[in-house]
Amino acid sequence: MEAIITAILLGIVEGLTEFIPVSSTGHLILASELMGYDAAAWAQFNVIIQLGAILAVIVLYWRTFWAVATGLFKAEPTSFCFVRNLLIAFLPSAVLGFLLIDQIELLLENAHVVAIALIVGGIAILIIEKVVKPRADIQPGVAAMPMKTAMGIGIIQCLSMIPGVSRSGATIMGALTLGVERRTAAEFSFFLAVPTMVGATGLSIFKHRESLSSGAVDWGLIGIGFAVSFIVALVVIKAFIGIVSRFGFAPFAWYRIIAGVAALVWLGTR
């Protein structure tokens, strides 16, 4: 029963944090410290249940994905531009993640790195929100984004390999810094999550394929975490766009700073 409760709680954490700029990986690492479970034993669980959150994007934006797929068959330029931008933005993290997977996994064991990254990222979001304005020459929409802008976002996304930085935070703030307006920045982050997280999960599964096939991983618990993260992410994605449109990204920045400071204090006094 304790394992089931842990799976449910981790699924909730993943679904809540994957698509908002607060770092899902960072929160899962802090959750392991707070709840006292063996992080190493749940490492593959945490990676695989990310696909539940990714499925939420596909379900919510199925019309967009369907339109792009049919557009590719019809040789529509807009569909090709949509896929081109996602692939261009995906490539830097794909290459770097493949080369540095061992070093990245070592960072996943350091909760202090997470806490510091949360604080630094929160301050960065506040500065970007205050200083950067959308560029008039960049039209709204993922397909309308220039190739160099998509590449720039992809390079900035590589910062999210540091736990606590946040993949969505890096891509959204990167897009804003490059002049993309808020809604397009958020939606591009959602869409970019699909190839990025599928690739990261696939690489991790391949690397740890022996332990996954040996029965050391409880697929029943993974199924529970997958389902919970999917349901929670459905709700969060819908709410996120509304919050950003009305209040911007500052609420998430202040949350990051408060959570990071609280984590540092707690880690230093336990």
NUMIFI-395539 format. One record per residue: x, y, z of N, C-alpha, C in turn; chain; residue number from 1; residue in one letter. Coordinates in steps of 0.05 Angstrom, whole numbers, padded with zeros to 5 digits, m for minus. Each point is the difference from the previous one (the first is absolute). Layout:
<pts>
   n_c1   n_c2   n_c3  ca_c1  ca_c2  ca_c3   c_c1   c_c2   c_c3 chain   n res
      X      Y      Z      X      Y      Z      X      Y      Z     A NUM   A
...
</pts>
This chain:
<pts>
   n_c1   n_c2   n_c3  ca_c1  ca_c2  ca_c3   c_c1   c_c2   c_c3 chain   n res
  00017 m00024  00000 m00017  00024  00000  00017  00025  00000     A   1   M
  00022  00000  00015  00018  00023  00001  00012  00006 m00027     A   2   E
  00007 m00021 m00016  00010  00004 m00027 m00020  00012 m00018     A   3   A
 m00025 m00008  00003 m00022  00011 m00017 m00004  00030  00006     A   4   I
  00000  00007  00026 m00003  00028  00008  00023  00017 m00012     A   5   I
  00024 m00011  00002  00024  00014 m00011 m00004  00004 m00030     A   6   T
 m00009 m00021 m00014 m00004  00002 m00029 m00021  00021 m00007     A   7   A
 m00021  00002  00015 m00021  00020 m00004  00011  00028  00004     A   8   I
  00014  00003  00022  00011  00027  00007  00020  00009 m00021     A   9   L
  00017 m00018 m00009  00020  00007 m00021 m00014  00006 m00026     A  10   L
 m00022 m00014 m00006 m00015  00006 m00024 m00012  00027  00001     A  11   G
 m00010  00008  00024 m00012  00027  00003  00022  00021 m00004     A  12   I
  00023 m00004  00013  00022  00019 m00003  00008  00003 m00029     A  13   V
  00003 m00022 m00014  00007  00001 m00029 m00020  00015 m00016     A  14   E
 m00026 m00007  00004 m00021  00013 m00016 m00002  00030  00006     A  15   G
  00004  00007  00025 m00002  00028  00008  00022  00017 m00011     A  16   L
  00024 m00011 m00002  00024  00016 m00005  00013 m00003 m00027     A  17   T
 m00008 m00019 m00017  00013 m00005 m00025 m00002  00024 m00019     A  18   E
 m00023  00013 m00001 m00004  00020 m00021  00000  00029  00010     A  19   F
  00004  00004  00026  00003  00026  00011  00029  00005  00007     A  20   I
  00010  00024  00000  00029  00005  00002  00011 m00002  00029     A  21   P
 m00005 m00024  00012  00010 m00003  00028  00017 m00025  00003     A  22   V
  00004 m00016 m00021  00017 m00023 m00001 m00013 m00025  00012     A  23   S
 m00010 m00018 m00016 m00011 m00025  00009  00022 m00018  00012     A  24   S
  00023 m00002 m00014  00021 m00017  00010  00010  00010  00027     A  25   T
  00003  00027  00002  00009  00011  00026 m00019 m00006  00022     A  26   G
 m00026  00001 m00005 m00020 m00005  00020  00000 m00030  00008     A  27   H
  00004 m00017 m00020  00002 m00029  00006  00024 m00006  00018     A  28   L
  00022  00014 m00005  00024 m00004  00016 m00005  00009  00029     A  29   I
 m00012  00024  00002 m00006  00011  00027 m00021 m00018  00014     A  30   L
 m00018 m00011 m00015 m00020 m00018  00011  00013 m00025  00012     A  31   A
  00021 m00010 m00013  00014 m00023  00010  00013  00006  00027     A  32   S
  00010  00024  00003  00013  00009  00025 m00021  00003  00022     A  33   E
 m00022  00013 m00008 m00021  00006  00020 m00015 m00025  00009     A  34   L
 m00006 m00018 m00019 m00016 m00024  00007  00018 m00023  00010     A  35   M
  00026  00002 m00005  00018 m00020  00010  00001 m00026 m00014     A  36   G
 m00011 m00001 m00025  00002 m00025 m00015  00026 m00002 m00014     A  37   Y
  00007 m00024 m00009  00026 m00005 m00014 m00002  00011 m00028     A  38   D
  00013  00022 m00005 m00002  00013 m00026  00010 m00017 m00023     A  39   A
  00022 m00015  00005  00012 m00017 m00020 m00020 m00022 m00009     A  40   A
 m00015 m00011  00019 m00020 m00021 m00006 m00023  00010 m00017     A  41   A
 m00005  00026  00002 m00023  00012 m00015  00009  00017 m00024     A  42   W
  00026 m00001 m00006  00010  00017 m00022 m00013 m00006 m00026     A  43   A
 m00002 m00026 m00008 m00012 m00007 m00025 m00030  00006  00000     A  44   Q
 m00012 m00004  00023 m00029  00007  00003 m00004  00030 m00007     A  45   F
  00016  00017  00011 m00002  00029 m00005  00003  00008 m00029     A  46   N
  00018 m00015 m00013  00005  00006 m00029 m00023 m00009 m00017     A  47   V
 m00010 m00024  00005 m00021 m00011 m00018 m00027  00014  00004     A  48   I
 m00007  00008  00024 m00026  00012  00004 m00002  00028 m00013     A  49   I
  00023  00011 m00008 m00001  00025 m00016 m00016 m00003 m00025     A  50   Q
  00000 m00025 m00011 m00016 m00005 m00024 m00030  00004  00004     A  51   L
 m00009 m00004  00025 m00028  00005  00006 m00007  00030 m00003     A  52   G
  00018  00017  00009 m00004  00029 m00003  00002  00008 m00030     A  53   A
  00018 m00013 m00015  00003  00006 m00028 m00026 m00008 m00015     A  54   I
 m00012 m00023  00008 m00025 m00009 m00013 m00022  00021  00004     A  55   L
  00001  00015  00022 m00020  00021  00005  00002  00022 m00021     A  56   A
  00024  00006 m00008  00004  00021 m00022 m00012 m00010 m00026     A  57   V
  00005 m00026 m00006 m00010 m00011 m00025 m00031  00000  00000     A  58   I
 m00012 m00007  00022 m00029 m00001  00002 m00012  00028 m00002     A  59   V
  00011  00019  00015 m00011  00027  00000  00004  00014 m00027     A  60   L
  00022 m00006 m00014  00006  00014 m00025 m00002 m00019 m00024     A  61   Y
 m00018 m00020  00002 m00001 m00020 m00021 m00008  00012 m00026     A  62   W
 m00017  00021  00001 m00008  00013 m00026  00024  00012 m00014     A  63   R
  00018  00012  00016  00024  00012 m00012  00018 m00021 m00012     A  64   T
  00005 m00022  00015  00017 m00021 m00010 m00013 m00014 m00024     A  65   F
 m00026 m00003  00000 m00014 m00012 m00023  00002  00018 m00024     A  66   W
 m00003  00026  00004  00001  00019 m00022  00028  00001 m00012     A  67   A
  00021 m00002  00017  00027 m00001 m00010  00005 m00025 m00015     A  68   V
 m00009 m00023  00010  00004 m00026 m00013 m00013  00000 m00027     A  69   A
 m00025  00008 m00002 m00013  00001 m00026  00012  00020 m00018     A  70   T
  00009  00022  00011  00013  00021 m00016  00026 m00009 m00013     A  71   G
  00014 m00018  00014  00025 m00011 m00011 m00006 m00017 m00025     A  72   L
 m00022 m00015  00001 m00007 m00016 m00023 m00009  00017 m00023     A  73   F
 m00011  00023  00006 m00009  00019 m00021  00022  00019 m00008     A  74   K
  00024 m00003  00012  00023  00017 m00006 m00006  00030  00006     A  75   A
 m00014  00005  00022 m00006  00027  00008  00025  00013  00014     A  76   E
  00008  00023 m00009  00024  00013  00011 m00002  00005  00030     A  77   P
 m00024  00006  00010 m00003  00006  00029  00007 m00025  00017     A  78   T
 m00009 m00023 m00009  00005 m00025  00014  00030 m00006  00000     A  79   S
  00013  00004 m00023  00029 m00006 m00001  00015  00019  00018     A  80   F
 m00008  00026  00002  00013  00019  00017 m00004 m00007  00029     A  81   C
 m00024 m00010  00007 m00005 m00008  00028  00018 m00023  00008     A  82   F
  00002 m00021 m00016  00018 m00023  00006  00029  00009 m00001     A  83   V
  00007  00016 m00019  00028  00009 m00003  00009  00014  00026     A  84   R
 m00017  00018  00010  00008  00015  00024  00003 m00017  00025     A  85   N
 m00018 m00020  00002  00002 m00019  00023  00026 m00016 m00002     A  86   L
  00006 m00010 m00024  00024 m00017 m00003  00025  00016  00004     A  87   L
  00001  00025 m00010  00023  00017  00004  00005  00005  00030     A  88   I
 m00022  00006  00014  00002  00006  00029  00007 m00025  00016     A  89   A
 m00008 m00023 m00010  00005 m00025  00014  00029 m00010 m00002     A  90   F
  00013  00005 m00022  00026 m00011 m00006  00022  00007  00021     A  91   L
  00003  00025  00009  00022  00005  00019 m00002 m00016  00025     A  92   P
 m00023 m00002  00012 m00003 m00016  00025  00003 m00030 m00006     A  93   S
 m00009 m00009 m00023  00003 m00028 m00007  00029 m00008 m00002     A  94   A
  00016  00016 m00013  00029 m00006 m00003  00014  00002  00027     A  95   V
 m00005  00022  00014  00014  00004  00026 m00009 m00020  00020     A  96   L
 m00026 m00007  00001 m00010 m00020  00018  00013 m00027 m00004     A  97   G
  00003 m00007 m00026  00013 m00026 m00007  00029 m00001  00009     A  98   F
  00014  00022 m00003  00029  00001  00007  00004  00002  00030     A  99   L
 m00018  00013  00015  00004  00005  00028 m00019 m00014  00019     A 100   L
 m00012 m00022 m00009 m00021 m00013  00016  00011 m00009  00028     A 101   I
  00025 m00009  00001  00010 m00010  00026  00004  00024  00019     A 102   D
  00011  00022 m00010  00004  00024  00017 m00027  00011  00009     A 103   Q
 m00020  00000 m00018 m00026  00010  00007 m00013 m00016  00023     A 104   I
  00003 m00027 m00002 m00011 m00017  00021  00013  00004  00027     A 105   E
  00026  00008  00000  00013  00006  00025 m00012  00025  00013     A 106   L
 m00007  00020 m00016 m00012  00024  00011 m00027 m00005  00012     A 107   L
 m00014 m00022 m00009 m00026 m00006  00010  00000 m00008  00029     A 108   L
  00024 m00005  00011  00003 m00008  00028  00005  00023  00019     A 109   E
  00001  00025 m00011  00008  00023  00016 m00023  00019  00004     A 110   N
 m00012 m00001  00024 m00023  00017  00006  00008  00029  00003     A 111   A
  00025  00005  00009  00009  00028  00003  00002  00014 m00027     A 112   H
  00008 m00014 m00021  00001  00011 m00027 m00028  00009 m00008     A 113   V
 m00020 m00017  00006 m00028  00007 m00006 m00009  00025  00013     A 114   V
  00006  00003  00026 m00009  00023  00015  00012  00026 m00011     A 115   A
  00026 m00001 m00005  00013  00024 m00011 m00010  00007 m00028     A 116   I
 m00005 m00021 m00016 m00010  00005 m00027 m00028  00012  00000     A 117   A
 m00016 m00009  00020 m00027  00011  00002  00001  00030  00006     A 118   L
  00018  00008  00018  00002  00028  00007  00011  00017 m00023     A 119   I
  00022 m00009 m00012  00012  00014 m00023 m00020  00003 m00023     A 120   V
 m00014 m00023 m00006 m00020  00001 m00021 m00023  00019  00005     A 121   G
 m00009  00001  00025 m00021  00018  00008  00008  00029 m00005     A 122   G
  00024  00007  00009  00010  00028 m00004  00002  00006 m00030     A 123   I
  00010 m00020 m00016  00002  00004 m00029 m00027  00005 m00013     A 124   A
 m00021 m00014  00009 m00026  00003 m00011 m00011  00029  00006     A 125   I
  00004  00009  00024 m00009  00027  00007  00014  00022 m00017     A 126   L
  00026 m00004 m00004  00015  00019 m00017 m00010  00000 m00029     A 127   I
 m00003 m00024 m00011 m00009 m00003 m00027 m00028  00012 m00004     A 128   I
 m00018 m00006  00019 m00027  00011 m00002  00000  00030  00001     A 129   E
  00019  00012  00015  00001  00029  00003  00013  00014 m00024     A 130   K
  00020 m00013 m00011  00017  00014 m00020 m00007 m00007 m00029     A 131   V
 m00006 m00025 m00006 m00003 m00009 m00028 m00028  00005 m00010     A 132   V
 m00002  00009 m00025 m00026  00005 m00013 m00001 m00016 m00026     A 133   K
 m00024 m00009 m00009 m00003 m00014 m00025  00010  00016 m00024     A 134   P
  00012 m00013 m00019  00009  00013 m00024 m00022  00001 m00020     A 135   R
 m00004  00023 m00013 m00021  00004 m00019  00004 m00017 m00026     A 136   A
  00025 m00007 m00006  00005 m00015 m00025 m00004 m00030  00004     A 137   D
 m00006 m00009  00024 m00005 m00029  00004 m00030 m00004  00004     A 138   I
 m00013 m00013 m00019 m00028 m00004  00001 m00008 m00022  00020     A 139   Q
 m00024  00002  00012 m00009 m00021  00018 m00003 m00027 m00014     A 140   P
  00004 m00021  00014 m00003 m00027 m00011  00026 m00015 m00003     A 141   G
  00000 m00025  00005  00024 m00017 m00001  00011 m00001 m00028     A 142   V
 m00017 m00003 m00020  00008 m00002 m00028  00013  00025 m00010     A 143   A
 m00009  00023  00010  00010  00026 m00009  00027  00008  00012     A 144   A
  00009 m00016  00019  00025  00007  00014  00024 m00004 m00019     A 145   M
  00018  00019 m00001  00024 m00003 m00017  00017 m00023  00009     A 146   P
  00015 m00012 m00019  00017 m00023  00007  00021  00007  00021     A 147   M
  00012  00023 m00003  00021  00007  00019 m00011  00004  00029     A 148   K
 m00025  00008  00001 m00013  00003  00027 m00005 m00028  00012     A 149   T
 m00009 m00018 m00017 m00004 m00028  00010  00026 m00012  00009     A 150   A
  00021  00004 m00015  00027 m00010  00008  00009  00012  00026     A 151   M
 m00004  00026  00003  00007  00014  00025 m00014 m00012  00024     A 152   G
 m00026 m00005 m00003 m00016 m00012  00022  00011 m00028  00006     A 153   I
  00007 m00015 m00021  00011 m00027  00005  00026  00001  00015     A 154   G
  00017  00019 m00007  00026  00002  00014 m00005  00008  00030     A 155   I
 m00018  00018  00004 m00006  00009  00028 m00013 m00024  00016     A 156   I
 m00015 m00017 m00014 m00013 m00022  00013  00021 m00019  00013     A 157   Q
  00024  00000 m00010  00021 m00017  00011  00007  00006  00029     A 158   C
 m00006  00025  00008  00004  00008  00028 m00017 m00017  00019     A 159   L
 m00022 m00011 m00010 m00019 m00015  00017  00012 m00027  00008     A 160   S
  00023 m00008 m00011  00012 m00024  00008  00011  00002  00029     A 161   M
  00002  00025  00009  00007  00005  00029 m00026 m00002  00015     A 162   I
 m00003 m00020  00018 m00025 m00003  00015 m00007  00025  00016     A 163   P
 m00025  00008 m00003 m00009  00025  00014 m00003  00023 m00019     A 164   G
  00013 m00001 m00024 m00002  00021 m00019 m00028  00001 m00012     A 165   V
 m00011 m00024 m00007 m00026 m00003 m00013  00001  00001 m00030     A 166   S
 m00008 m00022 m00013  00000  00000 m00029 m00020  00020 m00011     A 167   R
 m00024  00001  00011 m00020  00019 m00009  00009  00028  00005     A 168   S
  00012  00005  00024  00010  00026  00007  00021  00010 m00019     A 169   G
  00019 m00018 m00007  00022  00007 m00018 m00011  00007 m00028     A 170   A
 m00018 m00017 m00010 m00010  00005 m00027 m00018  00024 m00002     A 171   T
 m00017  00004  00020 m00018  00023  00000  00015  00026  00003     A 172   I
  00018  00001  00020  00015  00024  00004  00019  00005 m00023     A 173   M
  00011 m00022 m00011  00017  00004 m00024 m00015  00012 m00023     A 174   G
 m00025 m00010 m00004 m00017  00011 m00022 m00006  00029  00005     A 175   A
 m00007  00007  00025 m00006  00028  00006  00024  00018 m00004     A 176   L
  00024 m00010  00008  00024  00016 m00004  00006  00005 m00029     A 177   T
 m00008 m00019 m00017  00005  00002 m00029 m00023  00015 m00014     A 178   L
 m00020  00010  00015 m00020  00017 m00011 m00026 m00013 m00007     A 179   G
 m00005 m00025  00009 m00025 m00014 m00005 m00021  00008  00020     A 180   V
 m00024  00004 m00008 m00021  00008  00019 m00008 m00023  00018     A 181   E
 m00013  00007  00023 m00004 m00019  00021 m00014 m00026 m00008     A 182   R
 m00023  00002 m00013 m00016 m00024 m00005  00015 m00019 m00019     A 183   R
  00013  00011 m00021  00015 m00016 m00018  00024 m00013  00014     A 184   T
  00013  00015  00019  00022 m00011  00015 m00009 m00024  00017     A 185   A
 m00023  00003  00013 m00011 m00022  00017 m00007 m00024 m00017     A 186   A
 m00014  00004 m00022 m00009 m00022 m00017  00023 m00014 m00014     A 187   E
  00020  00016 m00008  00024 m00012 m00012  00014 m00018  00020     A 188   F
  00000  00008  00026  00012 m00016  00021 m00015 m00026  00003     A 189   S
 m00027  00001 m00001 m00017 m00024  00002  00007 m00020 m00023     A 190   F
  00001  00011 m00025  00004 m00017 m00023  00029 m00011  00000     A 191   F
  00019  00016  00008  00028 m00008  00000  00004 m00022  00021     A 192   L
 m00017  00000  00021  00003 m00021  00021 m00004 m00028 m00012     A 193   A
 m00016 m00002 m00020 m00007 m00027 m00011  00026 m00014 m00010     A 194   V
  00014  00011 m00020  00024 m00015 m00009  00022  00000  00021     A 195   P
  00002  00022  00016  00022  00001  00020 m00003 m00021  00022     A 196   T
 m00025 m00002  00011 m00004 m00019  00022 m00001 m00028 m00010     A 197   M
 m00012 m00005 m00024  00000 m00027 m00011  00029 m00009 m00005     A 198   V
  00016  00018 m00011  00028 m00006 m00005  00015 m00006  00026     A 199   G
 m00003  00017  00020  00014 m00003  00026 m00009 m00026  00014     A 200   A
 m00026 m00006 m00001 m00010 m00024  00012  00010 m00025 m00015     A 201   T
  00000  00001 m00026  00009 m00022 m00016  00030 m00006  00004     A 202   G
  00016  00021  00003  00028 m00003  00005  00005 m00013  00028     A 203   L
 m00015  00010  00019  00003 m00011  00027 m00009 m00030  00001     A 204   S
 m00022 m00006 m00013 m00010 m00028 m00001  00021 m00018 m00013     A 205   I
  00011  00010 m00022  00020 m00016 m00014  00025 m00005  00017     A 206   F
  00009  00021  00014  00023 m00003  00017 m00004 m00019  00023     A 207   K
 m00025  00000  00011 m00006 m00017  00024 m00018 m00023 m00008     A 208   H
  00002 m00009 m00025 m00018 m00021 m00011  00002 m00026  00016     A 209   R
  00024 m00006  00010  00004 m00025  00014 m00016 m00001  00027     A 210   E
  00001  00022  00014 m00015  00001  00026 m00030  00001 m00005     A 211   S
 m00008  00013 m00023 m00028  00001 m00006 m00011 m00027 m00008     A 212   L
  00016 m00016 m00014 m00010 m00026 m00009  00004 m00022  00021     A 213   S
  00015  00006  00021  00006 m00021  00020 m00022 m00002  00021     A 214   S
 m00019  00018 m00001 m00021 m00001  00020  00006  00017  00024     A 215   G
  00022  00015 m00001  00007  00017  00023 m00018  00025  00002     A 216   A
 m00013  00006 m00022 m00018  00023 m00001 m00029 m00009  00001     A 217   V
 m00016  00012  00017 m00028 m00008  00003 m00017  00016 m00020     A 218   D
 m00008 m00014 m00022 m00015  00014 m00021 m00028  00007  00009     A 219   W
 m00010 m00013  00020 m00026  00007  00011  00001  00028  00013     A 220   G
  00021  00005  00015  00003  00026  00012  00005  00022 m00021     A 221   L
  00015 m00008 m00021  00005  00019 m00022 m00027  00007 m00014     A 222   I
 m00017 m00020 m00003 m00026  00005 m00012 m00017  00020  00017     A 223   G
  00001 m00003  00026 m00014  00018  00018  00011  00028 m00003     A 224   I
  00026  00003  00001  00013  00026 m00002 m00005  00013 m00027     A 225   G
  00000 m00016 m00021 m00005  00009 m00027 m00029  00012 m00002     A 226   F
 m00019 m00015  00010 m00028  00009 m00001 m00005  00025  00016     A 227   A
  00012  00001  00024 m00004  00024  00017  00013  00024 m00013     A 228   V
  00025 m00002 m00010  00013  00023 m00013 m00015  00009 m00024     A 229   S
 m00012 m00018 m00015 m00016  00007 m00024 m00024  00016  00008     A 230   F
 m00015 m00008  00020 m00025  00013  00008  00007  00028  00011     A 231   I
  00020  00001  00018  00007  00026  00012  00011  00019 m00021     A 232   V
  00016 m00010 m00019  00011  00018 m00021 m00022  00011 m00017     A 233   A
 m00021 m00015 m00006 m00023  00010 m00015 m00011  00026  00012     A 234   L
 m00004 m00001  00026 m00011  00023  00015  00020  00023  00000     A 235   V
  00025 m00006  00005  00020  00021  00003  00005  00015 m00026     A 236   V
  00002 m00014 m00023  00005  00013 m00025 m00023  00020 m00007     A 237   I
 m00025 m00008  00005 m00022  00018 m00005  00002  00025  00017     A 238   K
  00006 m00004  00026  00001  00022  00019  00024  00018 m00006     A 239   A
  00023 m00011 m00009  00024  00014 m00003 m00002  00023 m00021     A 240   F
 m00012 m00006 m00022 m00004  00021 m00021 m00016  00023  00011     A 241   I
 m00021 m00006  00015 m00017  00021  00011  00016  00017  00020     A 242   G
  00015 m00012  00017  00016  00015  00020  00021  00017 m00014     A 243   I
  00013 m00010 m00019  00021  00015 m00014 m00012  00023 m00015     A 244   V
 m00023 m00004 m00013 m00012  00022 m00015 m00009  00023  00018     A 245   S
 m00007 m00007  00025 m00010  00020  00018  00022  00013  00018     A 246   R
  00017 m00017  00010  00020  00009  00020  00029 m00002 m00009     A 247   F
  00005 m00012 m00023  00027 m00003 m00009  00014 m00023  00015     A 248   G
  00026 m00001  00000  00015 m00022  00013  00011  00007  00028     A 249   F
 m00005  00024  00009  00010  00009  00026 m00009 m00018  00023     A 250   A
 m00026 m00010  00001 m00008 m00017  00022  00018 m00025  00002     A 251   P
  00008 m00011 m00023  00017 m00024  00001  00028  00007  00009     A 252   F
  00009  00024 m00008  00027  00009  00009  00001  00002  00030     A 253   A
 m00020  00013  00012  00000  00003  00029 m00003 m00027  00014     A 254   W
 m00015 m00018 m00011 m00002 m00027  00011  00027 m00013  00000     A 255   Y
  00015  00002 m00022  00026 m00013 m00002  00019  00011  00021     A 256   R
  00000  00026  00004  00018  00013  00019 m00007 m00009  00028     A 257   I
 m00026  00000  00007 m00008 m00008  00027  00006 m00030  00005     A 258   I
 m00007 m00017 m00020  00005 m00028  00003  00030 m00006  00001     A 259   A
  00017  00014 m00015  00028 m00004  00000  00013  00008  00027     A 260   G
 m00008  00023  00010  00010  00009  00026 m00008 m00020  00022     A 261   V
 m00026 m00008  00000 m00010 m00019  00020  00015 m00026 m00001     A 262   A
  00006 m00009 m00025  00015 m00026 m00003  00028  00003  00011     A 263   A
  00013  00022 m00006  00028  00004  00010  00000  00001  00031     A 264   L
 m00019  00014  00011 m00001  00001  00030 m00005 m00028  00011     A 265   V
 m00019 m00014 m00011 m00006 m00027  00010  00023 m00019 m00004     A 266   W
  00013  00001 m00023  00023 m00018 m00005  00023  00006  00019     A 267   L
  00003  00026  00007  00022  00008  00017 m00004 m00005  00030     A 268   G
 m00025 m00005  00008 m00006 m00004  00028 m00009 m00028  00008     A 269   T
 m00004 m00017 m00020 m00010 m00027  00007  00023 m00018  00012     A 270   R
</pts>
